[in-house]
Amino acid sequence: MKFSRSLRVLSAAIVIAATLSACSTPSAPSAPGSTAASSSNPALAELQKSGVLKVGTEGTYSPFTFHDAATNELAGYDVEVITAVAARLGVKAQFSETKWDAIFAGLEAKRYDLVANEVSINPERQARYDLSEPYSVSYPVVIVKSDNADITSLAAIKGRTAAQTATSNWADFARQAGATVEPIDGFTEAVAAVKDGRVNATFNDNLAALEYFTTTKDSSVKIGFEVPNQTVTQAFALRKDSGLVEPINAALKELAADGTLAKIGQKYFGKDISK
C-alpha cells in the first residue's frame, strides 16, 4: 500500500515537472545584427517583427540627405548613418521624404518611427521628443552675397532679414541674433533668396555650406562670418517614450567604436564629424 501510494506520488511529480517544462519558453535570440535582446524591449521586438525602421527625411539637404545625381537614389551622411543603425537593429531603413516644416508633424502622426535630418538638439526638442545621442557636430555660418561687406559678425545681423525654414534651429538662431526671418522651404531656396537680394543672409550648418561651395563653385555668395564657438549637435528624433532610444544609442556606440561613423564622415566631409 505504501509502495502504491509512493508510486502515485512519484508519477504525479513527473507529470507536474513535464507540464512545467512544456510551459516554459527559452529566450528568443536577437535578430541578426541586433544590438540588444528584443525579448527585453517590447518596442524593439515589435520593430524587429515588422522588419522595417521607418525614417522621415527631406531628401533635399545635401550632403546629409539628397538624391544622387547619377542614380537618383537617396544618399547622404544621415541616410547612411541611419541605414547602418537599422542594420544593427536587425531591420531595414525605409524612407519617407517630406519638407522640413512638416517633418515633425509626420513623426507625431506616426508616419515614421524617427526623423533623420540633422535635427539639432535644443531644450524645446528635448522636452517634446526622444532624442538619440549625437551623431554629428557642427557650428553656424552665415551666407551673404559676395559683394556684401557689412555683415561680418552676429552684431551686424540685427535688423536684417534672413531666409530660413520657419521651424528650424537656424531660424531660432537668426531670430536670437535680431534678424527678421523670411520662411523658405530649404537650404537651396535660402541661398537663392540671398543671391536674388530678397534677404540679406541665411544661417546654416558649416558642413552644409562647405559642401555647397565645394560642389557648386558658386562665387555669387560667400560666408560672411562663422560662429565656431557655438557648436551644435545633431540627433535622431523619435516620439516620446518610443522605447527605441536605448537600442539606437547602443547601435550608434557600436558604429563609433568600429569606425563606421568615421568612415561615413570621411566619405562626405573628409573627416569624422561625429564628435
C-alpha positions as CSV (number, residue, x, y, z in Angstrom):
1,M,0.0,0.0,0.0
2,K,2.8,2.4,0.9
3,F,4.6,1.4,-2.3
4,S,1.5,2.0,-4.4
5,R,1.0,5.4,-2.7
6,S,4.6,6.4,-3.3
7,L,4.4,5.3,-6.9
8,R,1.3,7.5,-7.4
9,V,3.1,10.5,-5.7
10,L,6.2,9.9,-7.9
11,S,4.0,9.7,-11.1
12,A,2.3,13.0,-10.2
13,A,5.6,14.7,-9.6
14,I,6.8,13.6,-13.0
15,V,3.6,14.8,-14.7
16,I,3.9,18.2,-13.0
17,A,7.6,18.6,-13.9
18,A,6.8,17.7,-17.5
19,T,4.0,20.2,-17.6
20,L,6.1,23.0,-16.3
21,S,8.9,22.1,-18.7
22,A,6.4,22.3,-21.6
23,C,5.1,25.7,-20.5
24,S,8.5,27.4,-20.2
25,T,9.9,29.1,-23.3
26,P,13.6,29.8,-23.9
27,S,14.6,33.4,-24.6
28,A,14.3,34.3,-28.2
29,P,17.6,35.1,-29.9
30,S,18.3,38.6,-31.0
31,A,17.7,39.4,-34.6
32,P,20.8,39.3,-36.8
33,G,22.9,42.4,-36.2
34,S,20.8,43.4,-33.2
35,T,22.4,45.5,-30.5
36,A,20.0,44.3,-27.8
37,A,17.8,41.3,-27.0
38,S,14.4,42.2,-28.3
39,S,12.8,39.9,-25.6
40,S,13.7,42.6,-23.0
41,N,12.5,45.5,-25.1
42,P,8.9,45.3,-26.4
43,A,9.4,48.2,-28.7
44,L,12.5,46.7,-30.3
45,A,10.7,43.3,-30.5
46,E,7.8,44.9,-32.4
47,L,10.2,46.8,-34.7
48,Q,12.1,43.6,-35.5
49,K,8.9,41.8,-36.1
50,S,8.0,44.4,-38.7
51,G,11.4,44.2,-40.3
52,V,11.4,47.9,-41.1
53,L,12.6,51.2,-39.4
54,K,10.5,54.0,-40.9
55,V,12.5,57.2,-41.4
56,G,11.4,60.7,-42.1
57,T,13.9,62.9,-44.1
58,E,13.9,65.8,-46.5
59,G,15.9,64.3,-49.4
60,T,16.9,67.9,-50.4
61,Y,19.5,68.8,-47.8
62,S,22.9,67.9,-49.3
63,P,25.2,66.4,-48.1
64,F,23.1,64.9,-45.3
65,T,20.0,63.7,-47.2
66,F,19.7,64.2,-51.0
67,H,19.3,62.3,-54.3
68,D,22.5,61.2,-56.1
69,A,22.7,63.0,-59.4
70,A,23.9,59.9,-61.3
71,T,21.4,57.3,-59.8
72,N,18.7,59.4,-58.3
73,E,19.0,57.2,-55.2
74,L,18.6,58.7,-51.8
75,A,22.0,59.3,-50.3
76,G,23.9,61.4,-47.7
77,Y,25.5,61.3,-44.3
78,D,22.3,61.0,-42.4
79,V,20.9,58.4,-44.8
80,E,23.9,56.2,-44.5
81,V,24.2,56.5,-40.7
82,I,20.5,55.6,-40.0
83,T,20.8,52.8,-42.6
84,A,23.7,51.4,-40.6
85,V,21.8,51.8,-37.3
86,A,18.8,49.9,-38.8
87,A,21.1,47.1,-39.8
88,R,22.5,46.8,-36.3
89,L,18.9,46.6,-35.0
90,G,18.2,43.7,-37.5
91,V,15.9,45.7,-39.7
92,K,15.9,47.8,-42.9
93,A,15.5,51.5,-43.2
94,Q,12.5,52.7,-45.2
95,F,12.5,56.4,-46.0
96,S,9.6,58.9,-46.4
97,E,10.6,62.2,-47.9
98,T,8.9,65.4,-46.7
99,K,9.6,69.1,-46.3
100,W,11.3,70.2,-43.1
101,D,8.4,72.3,-41.8
102,A,6.1,69.2,-41.9
103,I,8.6,66.6,-40.8
104,F,7.8,66.6,-37.1
105,A,4.0,66.6,-37.8
106,G,4.7,63.4,-39.7
107,L,6.6,62.0,-36.8
108,E,3.8,62.8,-34.4
109,A,1.2,61.4,-36.8
110,K,3.2,58.1,-36.7
111,R,4.0,58.2,-40.4
112,Y,7.5,57.1,-39.4
113,D,9.5,56.0,-36.4
114,L,12.1,58.7,-36.4
115,V,13.5,61.8,-38.2
116,A,17.0,61.6,-39.6
117,N,17.6,65.1,-40.9
118,E,20.3,66.8,-38.9
119,V,17.9,67.6,-36.1
120,S,19.8,70.0,-33.8
121,I,19.5,69.3,-30.1
122,N,17.8,72.1,-28.1
123,P,15.8,72.2,-24.9
124,E,12.4,72.5,-26.7
125,R,13.0,69.3,-28.7
126,Q,14.4,67.5,-25.7
127,A,11.2,68.2,-23.9
128,R,9.0,67.2,-26.7
129,Y,10.8,64.2,-28.3
130,D,13.1,61.3,-27.5
131,L,16.5,62.3,-28.9
132,S,19.3,59.9,-29.6
133,E,22.9,60.6,-28.7
134,P,24.5,63.0,-31.2
135,Y,25.9,61.6,-34.4
136,S,27.2,64.8,-35.9
137,V,28.7,68.1,-34.6
138,S,28.9,71.4,-36.4
139,Y,28.6,75.2,-35.9
140,P,26.7,78.1,-37.5
141,V,27.8,80.1,-40.5
142,V,26.1,83.0,-42.3
143,I,26.0,83.2,-46.1
144,V,25.7,86.6,-47.8
145,K,26.1,88.0,-51.3
146,S,29.7,88.1,-52.4
147,D,29.8,91.9,-52.5
148,N,28.4,92.3,-49.0
149,A,31.0,94.0,-46.7
150,D,28.6,94.8,-43.9
151,I,27.6,91.5,-42.4
152,T,30.7,90.2,-40.7
153,S,29.5,89.4,-37.2
154,L,26.5,88.5,-35.2
155,A,26.0,92.1,-34.1
156,A,25.6,93.1,-37.8
157,I,22.7,90.7,-38.2
158,K,20.4,92.8,-36.0
159,G,17.6,94.4,-38.1
160,R,18.5,92.4,-41.2
161,T,16.4,89.7,-43.0
162,A,17.4,86.0,-43.1
163,A,15.9,83.2,-45.2
164,Q,15.3,80.1,-43.1
165,T,12.9,77.2,-42.8
166,A,10.5,78.5,-40.3
167,T,10.7,75.8,-37.6
168,S,14.5,75.1,-37.9
169,N,17.1,75.6,-35.3
170,W,18.8,78.1,-37.7
171,A,15.6,80.2,-37.8
172,D,15.7,80.4,-34.0
173,F,19.4,81.3,-34.2
174,A,18.7,84.1,-36.7
175,R,15.8,85.5,-34.5
176,Q,18.0,85.5,-31.4
177,A,20.6,87.5,-33.3
178,G,17.9,90.1,-34.1
179,A,17.1,89.2,-37.7
180,T,13.6,89.0,-39.2
181,V,13.1,85.5,-40.6
182,E,11.6,85.1,-44.1
183,P,10.3,81.5,-44.4
184,I,11.5,79.3,-47.2
185,D,11.4,75.5,-48.0
186,G,15.1,74.6,-47.7
187,F,18.8,75.4,-47.9
188,T,18.9,75.7,-51.7
189,E,16.0,78.1,-51.7
190,A,17.6,80.1,-48.9
191,V,20.8,80.6,-50.9
192,A,18.7,81.6,-53.9
193,A,16.9,84.2,-51.8
194,V,20.3,85.7,-50.8
195,K,21.5,85.7,-54.4
196,D,18.4,87.4,-55.6
197,G,18.6,90.1,-52.9
198,R,15.3,89.2,-51.3
199,V,17.0,88.7,-48.0
200,N,20.3,89.8,-46.5
201,A,21.6,86.5,-45.3
202,T,20.9,82.9,-44.3
203,F,22.2,80.9,-41.3
204,N,23.1,77.3,-41.7
205,D,25.5,74.5,-40.8
206,N,29.2,74.9,-41.7
207,L,29.2,71.4,-43.2
208,A,26.3,72.1,-45.5
209,A,27.8,75.4,-46.5
210,L,31.2,73.7,-47.2
211,E,29.6,71.1,-49.4
212,Y,27.6,73.7,-51.3
213,F,30.6,75.8,-52.2
214,T,32.7,72.8,-53.0
215,T,30.2,71.3,-55.4
216,T,28.7,74.4,-57.0
217,K,31.7,76.7,-57.1
218,D,29.2,79.5,-56.6
219,S,31.0,82.8,-56.4
220,S,27.9,85.0,-56.2
221,V,27.6,84.3,-52.5
222,K,30.2,83.8,-49.7
223,I,30.4,83.0,-46.0
224,G,30.1,86.4,-44.2
225,F,31.2,85.0,-40.9
226,E,31.4,81.9,-38.7
227,V,30.4,81.2,-35.1
228,P,32.7,78.3,-34.3
229,N,32.4,78.8,-30.5
230,Q,28.7,77.8,-30.6
231,T,28.8,74.2,-31.6
232,V,25.6,72.4,-32.4
233,T,25.0,68.7,-32.0
234,Q,22.5,66.7,-34.1
235,A,20.5,63.6,-33.2
236,F,17.7,61.3,-34.4
237,A,14.3,62.4,-33.1
238,L,11.6,59.9,-32.0
239,R,8.2,60.2,-30.3
240,K,8.4,60.5,-26.6
241,D,8.6,57.2,-24.7
242,S,9.2,55.4,-28.0
243,G,11.2,52.6,-26.3
244,L,13.8,52.7,-29.2
245,V,16.3,55.3,-28.0
246,E,18.3,52.9,-25.9
247,P,18.9,50.3,-28.7
248,I,19.5,53.1,-31.2
249,N,22.1,54.7,-28.9
250,A,23.7,51.2,-28.5
251,A,23.9,50.9,-32.2
252,L,25.5,54.4,-32.6
253,K,28.1,53.4,-29.9
254,E,29.0,50.3,-31.9
255,L,29.2,52.2,-35.1
256,A,31.5,54.8,-33.5
257,A,33.7,52.0,-31.9
258,D,34.2,50.1,-35.1
259,G,35.0,53.2,-37.2
260,T,31.8,53.2,-39.3
261,L,30.7,56.7,-38.3
262,A,34.2,58.0,-39.1
263,K,34.2,56.2,-42.5
264,I,30.9,57.8,-43.5
265,G,32.1,61.2,-42.3
266,Q,35.2,60.8,-44.4
267,K,33.1,59.9,-47.5
268,Y,31.1,63.1,-47.3
269,F,33.3,65.7,-45.5
270,G,36.8,64.3,-45.5
271,K,36.8,64.0,-41.7
272,D,34.9,62.4,-38.8
273,I,32.1,64.7,-37.8
274,S,30.5,62.5,-35.1
275,K,32.5,64.1,-32.3
